[in-house]
Amino acid sequence: MFNSKFAPFIAGTLMGTFMSFVMSGVITAYNTGMSLGFMGRWMGAWAFSWLLAVPLAVAGGFIVPKIVRYLVRS
């Protein structure tokens, strides 16, 4: 489907999307409750958090393995 060279970008995009979706829902529910208008507040929070989470997750996909290799010696 996709060339393997795009794997870090695809993985970061999926991880950022999933994590921002779940965490924005949890934090919105915690801060405002599951009252009327919850879905609108959640989707607004998700849109904002997605814009930050995806680039950070993509960048982390390149940076974190290097940090792990530095910290773990075989």
BELQUIPE-V642520 format. One record per backbone hydrogen bond with DSSP energy under -0.5 kcal/mol. CO is the residue of the C=O (numbers start at 1). NH is the residue of the N-H. Records with the same first field share a line. If there is no record, write none. Layout:
CO = NH ; NH
//
This chain:
3 = 6
4 = 7
6 = 10
7 = 11
8 = 12
9 = 13
10 = 14
11 = 15
12 = 16
13 = 17
14 = 18
15 = 19
16 = 20
17 = 21
18 = 22
19 = 23
20 = 24
21 = 25
22 = 26
23 = 27
24 = 28
25 = 29
26 = 30
27 = 31
28 = 32 ; 33
29 = 33
33 = 35
35 = 38
37 = 41
38 = 42
39 = 43
40 = 44
41 = 45
42 = 46
43 = 47
44 = 48
45 = 49
46 = 50
47 = 51
48 = 52
49 = 52 ; 53
50 = 54
52 = 56
53 = 57
54 = 58
55 = 59
56 = 60
57 = 61
58 = 62
59 = 62 ; 63
60 = 64
62 = 66
63 = 66 ; 67
64 = 68
65 = 69
66 = 70
67 = 71
68 = 72
71 = 73
//
